[in-house]
Amino acid sequence: MKFWDFRASISHVGLVIVLSLVPVSGAWAQPAPGSMDVHWDEGAANCTGNTQPALQVHAYDQHTFMLRQNLCATFEAPFIYLLIGSEKALLIDTGDVADATNMPLATTVLQLLPNVGTQNVGTQNPGTQKGAQKLPLLVVHTHRHLDHRAGDGQFTQLPNVQVAGFDIDSVRRFYRFTDWPNGVAQIDLGGRVVDAIPTPGHNETEVSFYDRNTGLFFSGDFLLPGRLLVDDTGAYIASAKRVAAFVKDRPVTYVLAGHVEKNADGELFPWESTFHPREHALQLTKDDLLALPGALEKFNGFYTVSGNFVMMNSMRILIALSALILLALAAMVWLLVRYIKRRKRRLKAAIS
């Protein structure tokens, strides 16, 4: 999550996206079960000598993986999600660290992908295997902020990997949204369909994802156990209402965000903290999604706490603080000038 703010290469992975402008109705299958029995690394108050791995991996099930970058590698500690279908896999976000040496994201993801075949080398001995080919991979982003896409460069030159663009025009074109932010696009991974839902408000490029197989809703920075940074209040409220309508009749097992910024008592960790003792659970609920529109409607434009939601507009807060500092400085200068003038008058009176 930030306080501030390439086009997709489609030569390898044959992405199937269908735009649906009408909500899909009907009965929904029971989501496949998975495990959230995981304790995420807490980072450290002093990261010197920290021995925790740069990247922690949790298997929700054999086809769904959650990856988290360590707090000592980046205070953002973003979560990254890998969904594997029968024909291709989907990676949601690439995190906040670009250097593959310090953050072996691509290597780790490739190790998690299943093999789909082998390649023969040479004509004299056609049975010699060059190596197993990995399942094709599609890399997308919840939004364009750098802490969700810094690792893109680790994937751009890999075979059978497609990296989607992150600017607003690329996002709209990639998902074939003709009436942004309305509509829902489907990504078919083969036996596994993921819905892509425009959710601008934190950022104009924000997209959330719903996995029909598991009932998992991937919310990025749209909803998280932490600070909801509101860039556009109207857009945020509209997105929250669309999401509430989308999930109303659908099963939602968990809502999985891009960050955790609270402790178990619901208190915010200090900004840029590299140590999260007793961290709040990553997973939120369908009820949280349904309650979000009402909370956002109470947002005062600067900083508002409503129930479990902490909403803020960091730019407006910064401007307001800057204005207060300038007013304080102006008041101090005025008082100083007034004091000097009074001092001079008293000196003149004493002399005369």
C-alpha positions as CSV (number, residue, x, y, z in Angstrom):
1,M,0.0,0.0,0.0
2,K,1.4,3.4,-1.0
3,F,0.5,6.9,0.2
4,W,1.3,8.0,-3.4
5,D,1.3,6.8,-6.5
6,F,4.3,-2.2,-20.6
7,R,1.9,-3.3,-22.1
8,A,0.7,-6.9,-21.9
9,S,2.6,-9.4,-24.0
10,I,0.2,-11.9,-25.3
11,S,2.3,-14.1,-27.5
12,H,2.5,-17.2,-25.3
13,V,-0.6,-17.7,-23.1
14,G,-3.9,-17.5,-25.1
15,L,-5.9,-15.8,-22.4
16,V,-9.7,-16.3,-22.5
17,I,-11.7,-13.3,-21.1
18,V,-15.4,-12.8,-21.5
19,L,-17.1,-9.6,-20.5
20,S,-20.4,-9.9,-18.6
21,L,-22.4,-6.8,-18.2
22,V,-25.3,-8.6,-16.4
23,P,-24.8,-10.3,-13.0
24,V,-24.7,-14.1,-13.3
25,S,-27.6,-15.7,-11.4
26,G,-28.4,-19.2,-10.3
27,A,-27.3,-21.7,-7.7
28,W,-23.6,-21.7,-6.8
29,A,-21.6,-24.9,-6.0
30,Q,-20.2,-25.3,-2.6
31,P,-16.6,-23.9,-2.6
32,A,-13.8,-26.3,-2.4
33,P,-12.3,-26.4,1.1
34,G,-8.9,-25.1,2.0
35,S,-6.7,-24.3,5.0
36,M,-5.9,-21.0,6.7
37,D,-3.9,-22.7,9.4
38,V,-0.8,-20.5,9.0
39,H,1.2,-18.1,11.2
40,W,2.7,-15.4,9.1
41,D,6.2,-14.3,10.0
42,E,6.2,-11.2,12.2
43,G,9.3,-9.5,10.9
44,A,11.5,-7.9,13.5
45,A,12.0,-4.6,15.4
46,N,15.6,-4.8,14.3
47,C,16.0,-6.6,11.0
48,T,19.8,-6.9,11.2
49,G,20.4,-10.6,11.3
50,N,16.8,-11.5,10.7
51,T,16.7,-15.2,9.6
52,Q,13.1,-15.4,8.4
53,P,12.8,-16.3,4.7
54,A,12.2,-13.4,2.3
55,L,9.2,-15.1,0.9
56,Q,6.7,-17.2,2.9
57,V,4.5,-19.7,1.1
58,H,1.2,-21.2,2.4
59,A,-0.8,-23.8,0.5
60,Y,-4.5,-23.1,0.9
61,D,-5.0,-26.3,-1.1
62,Q,-3.0,-28.1,-3.8
63,H,-4.0,-25.6,-6.5
64,T,-4.1,-22.4,-4.5
65,F,-1.0,-20.7,-2.8
66,M,-0.6,-17.6,-0.7
67,L,2.9,-15.9,-0.7
68,R,4.0,-13.1,1.5
69,Q,7.1,-10.9,1.3
70,N,8.8,-10.6,4.7
71,L,8.4,-7.4,6.7
72,C,12.2,-7.1,6.9
73,A,12.4,-7.2,3.1
74,T,9.7,-4.5,2.8
75,F,7.5,-2.9,5.4
76,E,4.7,-3.2,2.9
77,A,4.8,-7.0,3.4
78,P,2.4,-7.6,0.5
79,F,0.5,-10.8,-0.2
80,I,0.7,-12.5,-3.6
81,Y,-1.7,-15.2,-4.7
82,L,-1.2,-18.1,-7.2
83,L,-4.3,-19.9,-8.6
84,I,-3.7,-23.0,-10.7
85,G,-6.1,-24.3,-13.3
86,S,-5.9,-27.2,-15.7
87,E,-4.7,-25.0,-18.7
88,K,-3.0,-22.0,-17.1
89,A,-2.2,-20.4,-13.8
90,L,-3.0,-16.9,-12.5
91,L,-0.6,-14.8,-10.3
92,I,-2.2,-11.9,-8.6
93,D,0.4,-9.2,-8.0
94,T,4.2,-9.4,-7.9
95,G,5.0,-7.5,-4.7
96,D,7.3,-4.7,-3.6
97,V,10.8,-6.1,-4.3
98,A,12.3,-6.2,-7.8
99,D,15.6,-7.9,-7.1
100,A,15.3,-11.6,-7.7
101,T,18.4,-12.3,-5.5
102,N,16.7,-10.7,-2.5
103,M,13.2,-11.9,-3.4
104,P,13.1,-15.1,-5.5
105,L,9.5,-14.7,-6.5
106,A,9.6,-16.0,-10.0
107,T,11.7,-19.0,-9.0
108,T,9.3,-19.8,-6.2
109,V,6.3,-19.5,-8.4
110,L,7.8,-21.7,-11.1
111,Q,8.5,-24.4,-8.6
112,L,4.9,-24.3,-7.5
113,L,3.6,-24.7,-11.1
114,P,3.0,-28.2,-12.4
115,N,4.8,-29.6,-15.4
116,V,2.8,-30.0,-18.6
117,G,5.2,-31.8,-20.9
118,T,8.8,-32.1,-22.0
119,Q,10.9,-30.7,-24.8
120,N,13.2,-32.9,-27.0
121,V,16.6,-31.6,-28.0
122,G,18.8,-32.8,-30.8
123,T,17.9,-35.0,-33.8
124,Q,20.3,-37.9,-33.1
125,N,18.7,-38.7,-29.8
126,P,15.1,-37.4,-29.8
127,G,14.3,-39.0,-26.5
128,T,16.7,-36.7,-24.7
129,Q,14.7,-34.3,-22.5
130,K,15.7,-30.7,-22.3
131,G,13.3,-30.2,-19.3
132,A,9.7,-30.2,-18.4
133,Q,7.6,-27.3,-19.6
134,K,5.7,-25.4,-16.9
135,L,2.0,-24.6,-17.0
136,P,1.4,-21.3,-18.8
137,L,1.2,-18.4,-16.3
138,L,-0.8,-15.1,-16.4
139,V,0.4,-12.3,-14.2
140,V,-2.1,-9.6,-13.2
141,H,-2.3,-6.8,-10.7
142,T,-4.9,-5.6,-8.2
143,H,-3.7,-2.0,-9.1
144,R,-0.7,-0.1,-10.4
145,H,1.0,0.9,-7.2
146,L,4.6,-0.2,-7.2
147,D,4.3,-2.4,-4.1
148,H,2.0,-4.7,-6.2
149,R,4.0,-4.8,-9.4
150,A,7.7,-4.3,-8.5
151,G,8.5,-7.9,-9.3
152,D,7.1,-7.9,-12.8
153,G,10.6,-7.8,-14.3
154,Q,11.3,-11.3,-12.9
155,F,8.5,-12.7,-15.2
156,T,8.6,-10.6,-18.4
157,Q,11.3,-12.7,-20.2
158,L,10.1,-16.1,-19.1
159,P,8.6,-18.5,-21.6
160,N,4.8,-19.2,-21.5
161,V,4.3,-16.2,-19.2
162,Q,2.1,-13.2,-19.9
163,V,2.3,-10.1,-17.8
164,A,-0.7,-7.7,-18.0
165,G,-0.2,-4.0,-18.2
166,F,-1.0,-1.8,-15.2
167,D,-1.9,1.6,-16.5
168,I,-5.7,2.4,-16.8
169,D,-5.8,2.1,-20.6
170,S,-4.0,-1.3,-20.5
171,V,-6.2,-2.6,-17.8
172,R,-9.4,-1.6,-19.6
173,R,-8.1,-3.1,-22.9
174,F,-6.7,-6.3,-21.3
175,Y,-10.1,-7.2,-19.6
176,R,-12.1,-5.7,-22.5
177,F,-14.0,-3.4,-20.3
178,T,-15.9,-1.0,-22.6
179,D,-17.9,0.7,-19.9
180,W,-15.4,1.0,-17.0
181,P,-15.9,0.5,-14.1
182,N,-19.1,-1.4,-15.0
183,G,-19.0,-5.1,-16.0
184,V,-17.3,-8.2,-14.8
185,A,-14.7,-10.1,-16.8
186,Q,-14.1,-13.8,-16.6
187,I,-10.6,-15.4,-16.7
188,D,-10.8,-19.1,-17.6
189,L,-7.9,-21.0,-16.3
190,G,-9.2,-24.3,-17.4
191,G,-11.8,-25.9,-15.0
192,R,-11.4,-22.8,-12.9
193,V,-13.0,-19.4,-13.6
194,V,-12.0,-16.2,-11.9
195,D,-14.1,-13.1,-12.1
196,A,-12.3,-9.7,-12.4
197,I,-14.3,-6.9,-10.9
198,P,-13.3,-3.2,-11.3
199,T,-13.1,-1.6,-7.8
200,P,-11.5,1.9,-8.3
201,G,-11.5,4.3,-5.3
202,H,-8.2,3.5,-3.7
203,N,-6.6,3.8,-7.1
204,E,-8.3,4.2,-10.5
205,T,-6.8,0.9,-11.8
206,E,-8.0,-1.2,-8.9
207,V,-9.4,-4.7,-9.8
208,S,-10.6,-7.3,-7.3
209,F,-10.9,-11.0,-8.1
210,Y,-13.4,-13.8,-7.2
211,D,-12.4,-17.4,-7.5
212,R,-15.5,-19.5,-8.1
213,N,-13.8,-22.8,-7.2
214,T,-12.7,-21.7,-3.7
215,G,-15.1,-18.8,-3.0
216,L,-12.0,-16.7,-2.2
217,F,-12.3,-12.9,-2.9
218,F,-9.0,-11.2,-3.5
219,S,-9.4,-7.6,-2.6
220,G,-5.9,-6.0,-2.9
221,D,-6.0,-2.6,-1.2
222,F,-9.8,-2.2,-1.8
223,L,-10.5,-3.9,1.5
224,L,-7.9,-5.0,4.0
225,P,-7.3,-5.3,7.8
226,G,-5.6,-1.9,7.9
227,R,-5.8,1.6,6.5
228,L,-8.2,2.1,3.6
229,L,-6.6,4.8,1.7
230,V,-9.4,6.7,-0.1
231,D,-8.3,8.5,-3.3
232,D,-11.8,9.0,-4.8
233,T,-14.6,8.8,-2.3
234,G,-17.4,8.6,-4.9
235,A,-15.7,5.9,-6.9
236,Y,-14.9,3.9,-3.8
237,I,-18.5,4.0,-2.6
238,A,-19.7,3.0,-6.1
239,S,-17.2,0.1,-6.2
240,A,-18.2,-1.1,-2.7
241,K,-21.9,-1.1,-3.7
242,R,-21.1,-3.1,-6.9
243,V,-19.1,-5.6,-5.0
244,A,-21.8,-6.0,-2.3
245,A,-24.3,-6.7,-5.1
246,F,-21.9,-9.1,-6.8
247,V,-21.3,-11.2,-3.6
248,K,-24.8,-11.0,-2.2
249,D,-25.9,-14.4,-3.6
250,R,-22.4,-15.9,-4.0
251,P,-20.5,-17.9,-1.4
252,V,-17.5,-16.0,-0.1
253,T,-15.2,-18.2,2.0
254,Y,-12.7,-15.5,2.8
255,V,-11.7,-12.1,1.7
256,L,-7.9,-12.0,1.2
257,A,-6.2,-8.6,1.0
258,G,-2.9,-7.2,-0.1
259,H,-1.6,-6.3,3.3
260,V,-2.2,-6.6,7.1
261,E,-1.7,-3.4,9.1
262,K,-3.5,-4.2,12.4
263,N,-2.7,-6.3,15.4
264,A,-5.1,-8.9,16.9
265,D,-6.9,-6.1,18.9
266,G,-7.7,-4.2,15.8
267,E,-5.1,-1.5,16.5
268,L,-3.0,-0.1,13.6
269,F,0.8,-0.8,13.6
270,P,2.9,2.3,13.1
271,W,3.4,3.3,9.5
272,E,6.5,1.6,8.0
273,S,6.7,-0.8,10.9
274,T,8.8,-3.9,10.2
275,F,7.5,-5.8,13.2
276,H,4.0,-7.1,13.5
277,P,3.6,-9.1,16.8
278,R,0.2,-10.6,17.4
279,E,-0.8,-9.7,13.9
280,H,-4.5,-9.5,12.9
281,A,-5.7,-12.4,10.7
282,L,-5.3,-11.9,7.0
283,Q,-8.7,-13.2,6.1
284,L,-11.8,-11.0,6.3
285,T,-15.4,-12.0,5.6
286,K,-18.3,-11.5,3.3
287,D,-20.0,-9.5,6.0
288,D,-17.0,-7.0,5.8
289,L,-17.6,-6.6,2.1
290,L,-21.3,-6.0,2.7
291,A,-20.6,-3.5,5.4
292,L,-18.1,-1.5,3.4
293,P,-20.5,0.7,1.5
294,G,-22.1,2.0,4.7
295,A,-18.8,2.7,6.3
296,L,-17.5,4.6,3.3
297,E,-20.6,6.8,3.2
298,K,-19.5,8.0,6.7
299,F,-16.1,9.0,5.5
300,N,-15.4,12.7,6.2
301,G,-12.9,13.1,3.5
302,F,-9.9,13.1,5.9
303,Y,-9.8,10.5,8.6
304,T,-12.7,8.4,9.8
305,V,-13.0,5.3,12.0
306,S,-16.3,3.4,11.5
307,G,-16.6,0.0,13.2
308,N,-13.6,-2.1,12.0
309,F,-12.9,0.3,9.1
310,V,-10.1,2.9,9.2
311,M,-10.5,5.3,6.3
312,M,-8.2,8.1,5.3
313,N,-7.1,10.4,2.5
314,S,-3.4,10.8,3.1
315,M,-3.0,13.6,0.6
316,R,-5.7,15.7,2.2
317,I,-4.3,15.0,5.6
318,L,-0.8,16.1,4.4
319,I,-2.2,19.3,2.9
320,A,-4.2,20.1,6.1
321,L,-1.1,19.5,8.3
322,S,1.0,21.7,5.9
323,A,-1.6,24.4,6.1
324,L,-1.7,24.2,10.0
325,I,2.1,24.4,10.1
326,L,2.1,27.5,7.8
327,L,-0.6,29.1,9.9
328,A,1.4,28.4,13.0
329,L,4.5,29.9,11.4
330,A,2.6,32.9,10.3
331,A,1.2,33.4,13.8
332,M,4.7,33.2,15.3
333,V,6.1,35.7,12.8
334,W,3.2,38.1,13.5
335,L,3.7,37.8,17.3
336,L,7.5,38.3,16.8
337,V,6.9,41.4,14.7
338,R,4.4,42.8,17.2
339,Y,6.8,42.1,20.1
340,I,9.6,43.9,18.3
341,K,7.4,46.9,17.5
342,R,6.2,47.2,21.1
343,R,9.8,46.9,22.3
344,K,10.9,49.8,20.0
345,R,8.0,52.0,21.3
346,R,9.0,51.3,24.8
347,L,12.7,52.2,24.1
348,K,11.6,55.4,22.4
349,A,9.4,56.3,25.4
350,A,12.2,55.6,27.8
351,I,14.7,57.8,25.9
352,S,12.3,60.7,25.6
